Amino acid sequence: MLRRLEAYWDDALTEAERAAFDAHLGTCPACRDLVEGRDLLHDLDDPELARRVLHEPPPLPADFTARVMARVEAERPRPFALLWPWLQGSWTVHQYASAAYALAATLVVVSLGSRVFLWSQATDRLAVWAAKGQAYWAAFQAWSGPLSERLLGMWHALTAMLY
């Protein structure tokens, strides 16, 4: 499409091609914007501006990619360089990952051990609470026994009267 645009600007299209391209400009906003932008540049009549905008940029130097990658590598922050400067450059990613996995495994083991310890304490506490509950229930039954028998007797008397 770019070659056709250049031919359109240079009036190198035949009448049929020009009519087809004009029809295309009516439906394609991107090409229409390009043509209008070039027309604006021609209105400015600045050859240097037209050269910079319309022409390809100059080619990059041959070592451009190598220089950019070297600079990226030089400026790349090291993961633990800020925390432990003496570790800078001495560990690989796999060693950091191994240390992280070992730390995670240690935390899991310690966590499970503490849960077992807390569970054993909790079962001891539950046994104490159960014993206290049984003692309280026995005391309540001893206290409420005569009262509940009296209430039960009153209930029987009331139901006997109604039936």
Phi and psi in degrees as GROMACS dihedral restraints (atoms count N, CA, C in turn):
[ dihedral_restraints ]
;  ai    aj    ak    al  type     phi  dphi    fc
    3     4     5     6     1   -64.7    20    10
    4     5     6     7     1   -39.6    20    10
    6     7     8     9     1   -64.3    20    10
    7     8     9    10     1   -38.6    20    10
    9    10    11    12     1   -66.6    20    10
   10    11    12    13     1   -37.2    20    10
   12    13    14    15     1   -62.2    20    10
   13    14    15    16     1   -44.8    20    10
   15    16    17    18     1   -62.8    20    10
   16    17    18    19     1   -41.0    20    10
   18    19    20    21     1   -65.7    20    10
   19    20    21    22     1   -35.8    20    10
   21    22    23    24     1   -63.4    20    10
   22    23    24    25     1   -45.1    20    10
   24    25    26    27     1   -67.5    20    10
   25    26    27    28     1   -33.2    20    10
   27    28    29    30     1   -88.3    20    10
   28    29    30    31     1     4.6    20    10
   30    31    32    33     1    55.1    20    10
   31    32    33    34     1    41.9    20    10
   33    34    35    36     1  -102.3    20    10
   34    35    36    37     1     7.2    20    10
   36    37    38    39     1   -90.9    20    10
   37    38    39    40     1   150.2    20    10
   39    40    41    42     1   -73.2    20    10
   40    41    42    43     1   170.5    20    10
   42    43    44    45     1   -60.4    20    10
   43    44    45    46     1   -42.3    20    10
   45    46    47    48     1   -67.3    20    10
   46    47    48    49     1   -42.0    20    10
   48    49    50    51     1   -66.2    20    10
   49    50    51    52     1   -38.7    20    10
   51    52    53    54     1   -66.4    20    10
   52    53    54    55     1   -40.5    20    10
   54    55    56    57     1   -65.3    20    10
   55    56    57    58     1   -41.0    20    10
   57    58    59    60     1   -65.8    20    10
   58    59    60    61     1   -38.6    20    10
   60    61    62    63     1   -70.7    20    10
   61    62    63    64     1   -37.0    20    10
   63    64    65    66     1   -62.9    20    10
   64    65    66    67     1   -38.1    20    10
   66    67    68    69     1   -65.2    20    10
   67    68    69    70     1   -37.9    20    10
   69    70    71    72     1   -65.3    20    10
   70    71    72    73     1   -39.8    20    10
   72    73    74    75     1   -63.0    20    10
   73    74    75    76     1   -28.3    20    10
   75    76    77    78     1   -69.8    20    10
   76    77    78    79     1   -22.7    20    10
   78    79    80    81     1  -109.9    20    10
   79    80    81    82     1   -16.6    20    10
   81    82    83    84     1  -111.4    20    10
   82    83    84    85     1   106.5    20    10
   84    85    86    87     1   -67.3    20    10
   85    86    87    88     1   -29.5    20    10
   87    88    89    90     1   -66.7    20    10
   88    89    90    91     1   -47.2    20    10
   90    91    92    93     1   -66.8    20    10
   91    92    93    94     1   -38.1    20    10
   93    94    95    96     1   -61.7    20    10
   94    95    96    97     1   -40.7    20    10
   96    97    98    99     1   -64.0    20    10
   97    98    99   100     1   -39.0    20    10
   99   100   101   102     1   -62.6    20    10
  100   101   102   103     1   -45.0    20    10
  102   103   104   105     1   -64.9    20    10
  103   104   105   106     1   -43.5    20    10
  105   106   107   108     1   -65.6    20    10
  106   107   108   109     1   -37.7    20    10
  108   109   110   111     1   -64.3    20    10
  109   110   111   112     1   -40.7    20    10
  111   112   113   114     1   -67.2    20    10
  112   113   114   115     1   -38.8    20    10
  114   115   116   117     1   -62.3    20    10
  115   116   117   118     1   -38.0    20    10
  117   118   119   120     1   -64.4    20    10
  118   119   120   121     1   -39.3    20    10
  120   121   122   123     1   -64.8    20    10
  121   122   123   124     1   -39.0    20    10
  123   124   125   126     1   -66.0    20    10
  124   125   126   127     1   -32.9    20    10
  126   127   128   129     1   -66.2    20    10
  127   128   129   130     1   -33.7    20    10
  129   130   131   132     1   -69.6    20    10
  130   131   132   133     1   -29.8    20    10
  132   133   134   135     1    57.5    20    10
  133   134   135   136     1    43.5    20    10
  135   136   137   138     1  -112.4    20    10
  136   137   138   139     1   104.6    20    10
  138   139   140   141     1   -64.4    20    10
  139   140   141   142     1   -34.7    20    10
  141   142   143   144     1   -66.7    20    10
  142   143   144   145     1   -43.2    20    10
  144   145   146   147     1   -64.2    20    10
  145   146   147   148     1   -43.2    20    10
  147   148   149   150     1   -62.4    20    10
  148   149   150   151     1   -39.7    20    10
  150   151   152   153     1   -64.0    20    10
  151   152   153   154     1   -42.9    20    10
  153   154   155   156     1   -70.0    20    10
  154   155   156   157     1   -35.5    20    10
  156   157   158   159     1   -83.3    20    10
  157   158   159   160     1   -42.2    20    10
  159   160   161   162     1   -88.2    20    10
  160   161   162   163     1   -21.5    20    10
  162   163   164   165     1   -98.8    20    10
  163   164   165   166     1   163.3    20    10
  165   166   167   168     1   -64.0    20    10
  166   167   168   169     1   146.2    20    10
  168   169   170   171     1   -68.2    20    10
  169   170   171   172     1   159.1    20    10
  171   172   173   174     1   -64.1    20    10
  172   173   174   175     1   152.5    20    10
  174   175   176   177     1   -67.3    20    10
  175   176   177   178     1   151.1    20    10
  177   178   179   180     1   -76.1    20    10
  178   179   180   181     1   152.7    20    10
  180   181   182   183     1   -61.9    20    10
  181   182   183   184     1   157.4    20    10
  183   184   185   186     1   -64.3    20    10
  184   185   186   187     1   -33.4    20    10
  186   187   188   189     1   -96.7    20    10
  187   188   189   190     1    17.0    20    10
  189   190   191   192     1   -59.9    20    10
  190   191   192   193     1   -49.5    20    10
  192   193   194   195     1   -62.3    20    10
  193   194   195   196     1   -42.3    20    10
  195   196   197   198     1   -64.1    20    10
  196   197   198   199     1   -40.5    20    10
  198   199   200   201     1   -67.0    20    10
  199   200   201   202     1   -41.1    20    10
  201   202   203   204     1   -64.4    20    10
  202   203   204   205     1   -45.0    20    10
  204   205   206   207     1   -65.3    20    10
  205   206   207   208     1   -36.4    20    10
  207   208   209   210     1   -64.8    20    10
  208   209   210   211     1   -40.0    20    10
  210   211   212   213     1   -69.3    20    10
  211   212   213   214     1   -39.4    20    10
  213   214   215   216     1   -61.6    20    10
  214   215   216   217     1   -44.4    20    10
  216   217   218   219     1   -64.1    20    10
  217   218   219   220     1   -38.6    20    10
  219   220   221   222     1   -69.3    20    10
  220   221   222   223     1   -33.1    20    10
  222   223   224   225     1   -95.3    20    10
  223   224   225   226     1    -0.6    20    10
  225   226   227   228     1   -68.5    20    10
  226   227   228   229     1   125.9    20    10
  228   229   230   231     1   -71.1    20    10
  229   230   231   232     1   140.0    20    10
  231   232   233   234     1   -82.5    20    10
  232   233   234   235     1   141.4    20    10
  234   235   236   237     1   -58.2    20    10
  235   236   237   238     1   -46.2    20    10
  237   238   239   240     1  -113.3    20    10
  238   239   240   241     1    17.0    20    10
  240   241   242   243     1   -65.4    20    10
  241   242   243   244     1   -34.0    20    10
  243   244   245   246     1   -75.7    20    10
  244   245   246   247     1   -34.2    20    10
  246   247   248   249     1   -78.6    20    10
  247   248   249   250     1   -46.8    20    10
  249   250   251   252     1  -132.8    20    10
  250   251   252   253     1    90.9    20    10
  252   253   254   255     1   -60.2    20    10
  253   254   255   256     1   -28.8    20    10
  255   256   257   258     1   -70.9    20    10
  256   257   258   259     1   -14.1    20    10
  258   259   260   261     1   -89.2    20    10
  259   260   261   262     1    -6.4    20    10
  261   262   263   264     1   -59.8    20    10
  262   263   264   265     1   120.2    20    10
  264   265   266   267     1    79.7    20    10
  265   266   267   268     1    -4.7    20    10
  267   268   269   270     1   -92.7    20    10
  268   269   270   271     1   -22.5    20    10
  270   271   272   273     1  -108.5    20    10
  271   272   273   274     1   150.9    20    10
  273   274   275   276     1   -98.2    20    10
  274   275   276   277     1   173.5    20    10
  276   277   278   279     1   -62.4    20    10
  277   278   279   280     1   -37.5    20    10
  279   280   281   282     1   -66.3    20    10
  280   281   282   283     1   -35.6    20    10
  282   283   284   285     1   -69.3    20    10
  283   284   285   286     1   -39.8    20    10
  285   286   287   288     1   -61.8    20    10
  286   287   288   289     1   -42.7    20    10
  288   289   290   291     1   -64.1    20    10
  289   290   291   292     1   -40.5    20    10
  291   292   293   294     1   -63.9    20    10
  292   293   294   295     1   -42.0    20    10
  294   295   296   297     1   -64.4    20    10
  295   296   297   298     1   -39.6    20    10
  297   298   299   300     1   -65.6    20    10
  298   299   300   301     1   -41.8    20    10
  300   301   302   303     1   -64.3    20    10
  301   302   303   304     1   -40.6    20    10
  303   304   305   306     1   -63.9    20    10
  304   305   306   307     1   -41.2    20    10
  306   307   308   309     1   -64.5    20    10
  307   308   309   310     1   -42.4    20    10
  309   310   311   312     1   -64.0    20    10
  310   311   312   313     1   -41.9    20    10
  312   313   314   315     1   -63.6    20    10
  313   314   315   316     1   -40.9    20    10
  315   316   317   318     1   -61.8    20    10
  316   317   318   319     1   -43.4    20    10
  318   319   320   321     1   -63.5    20    10
  319   320   321   322     1   -38.3    20    10
  321   322   323   324     1   -64.9    20    10
  322   323   324   325     1   -44.9    20    10
  324   325   326   327     1   -63.6    20    10
  325   326   327   328     1   -45.0    20    10
  327   328   329   330     1   -64.2    20    10
  328   329   330   331     1   -41.3    20    10
  330   331   332   333     1   -63.0    20    10
  331   332   333   334     1   -44.9    20    10
  333   334   335   336     1   -64.7    20    10
  334   335   336   337     1   -39.9    20    10
  336   337   338   339     1   -62.8    20    10
  337   338   339   340     1   -41.9    20    10
  339   340   341   342     1   -68.5    20    10
  340   341   342   343     1   -33.9    20    10
  342   343   344   345     1   -66.0    20    10
  343   344   345   346     1   -40.1    20    10
  345   346   347   348     1   -63.2    20    10
  346   347   348   349     1   -42.6    20    10
  348   349   350   351     1   -63.4    20    10
  349   350   351   352     1   -45.9    20    10
  351   352   353   354     1   -66.2    20    10
  352   353   354   355     1   -35.4    20    10
  354   355   356   357     1   -64.8    20    10
  355   356   357   358     1   -40.9    20    10
  357   358   359   360     1   -65.9    20    10
  358   359   360   361     1   -38.1    20    10
  360   361   362   363     1   -66.5    20    10
  361   362   363   364     1   -38.6    20    10
  363   364   365   366     1   -65.6    20    10
  364   365   366   367     1   -39.1    20    10
  366   367   368   369     1   -67.3    20    10
  367   368   369   370     1   -35.4    20    10
  369   370   371   372     1   -63.2    20    10
  370   371   372   373     1   -43.5    20    10
  372   373   374   375     1   -64.7    20    10
  373   374   375   376     1   -38.1    20    10
  375   376   377   378     1   -64.0    20    10
  376   377   378   379     1   -39.2    20    10
  378   379   380   381     1   -63.7    20    10
  379   380   381   382     1   -41.1    20    10
  381   382   383   384     1   -64.8    20    10
  382   383   384   385     1   -44.8    20    10
  384   385   386   387     1   -63.4    20    10
  385   386   387   388     1   -38.6    20    10
  387   388   389   390     1   -64.5    20    10
  388   389   390   391     1   -41.8    20    10
  390   391   392   393     1   -64.7    20    10
  391   392   393   394     1   -41.9    20    10
  393   394   395   396     1   -64.0    20    10
  394   395   396   397     1   -40.8    20    10
  396   397   398   399     1   -62.2    20    10
  397   398   399   400     1   -41.0    20    10
  399   400   401   402     1   -65.4    20    10
  400   401   402   403     1   -39.0    20    10
  402   403   404   405     1   -65.7    20    10
  403   404   405   406     1   -43.2    20    10
  405   406   407   408     1   -63.7    20    10
  406   407   408   409     1   -39.1    20    10
  408   409   410   411     1   -65.2    20    10
  409   410   411   412     1   -41.0    20    10
  411   412   413   414     1   -64.3    20    10
  412   413   414   415     1   -41.7    20    10
  414   415   416   417     1   -65.0    20    10
  415   416   417   418     1   -40.3    20    10
  417   418   419   420     1   -64.6    20    10
  418   419   420   421     1   -42.2    20    10
  420   421   422   423     1   -64.8    20    10
  421   422   423   424     1   -38.6    20    10
  423   424   425   426     1   -65.4    20    10
  424   425   426   427     1   -38.6    20    10
  426   427   428   429     1   -75.2    20    10
  427   428   429   430     1   -42.9    20    10
  429   430   431   432     1   -90.1    20    10
  430   431   432   433     1    -4.2    20    10
  432   433   434   435     1   -57.3    20    10
  433   434   435   436     1   -55.8    20    10
  435   436   437   438     1   -63.1    20    10
  436   437   438   439     1   -37.6    20    10
  438   439   440   441     1   -65.8    20    10
  439   440   441   442     1   -44.7    20    10
  441   442   443   444     1   -67.9    20    10
  442   443   444   445     1   -34.5    20    10
  444   445   446   447     1   -67.6    20    10
  445   446   447   448     1   -37.1    20    10
  447   448   449   450     1   -66.8    20    10
  448   449   450   451     1   -44.9    20    10
  450   451   452   453     1   -62.9    20    10
  451   452   453   454     1   -39.0    20    10
  453   454   455   456     1   -65.3    20    10
  454   455   456   457     1   -39.5    20    10
  456   457   458   459     1   -64.0    20    10
  457   458   459   460     1   -40.9    20    10
  459   460   461   462     1   -64.6    20    10
  460   461   462   463     1   -36.9    20    10
  462   463   464   465     1   -64.7    20    10
  463   464   465   466     1   -43.8    20    10
  465   466   467   468     1   -63.8    20    10
  466   467   468   469     1   -40.4    20    10
  468   469   470   471     1   -64.7    20    10
  469   470   471   472     1   -40.6    20    10
  471   472   473   474     1   -65.6    20    10
  472   473   474   475     1   -44.0    20    10
  474   475   476   477     1   -69.2    20    10
  475   476   477   478     1   -32.6    20    10
  477   478   479   480     1   -68.0    20    10
  478   479   480   481     1   -34.5    20    10
  480   481   482   483     1   -69.6    20    10
  481   482   483   484     1   -36.2    20    10
  483   484   485   486     1   -75.7    20    10
  484   485   486   487     1   -28.2    20    10
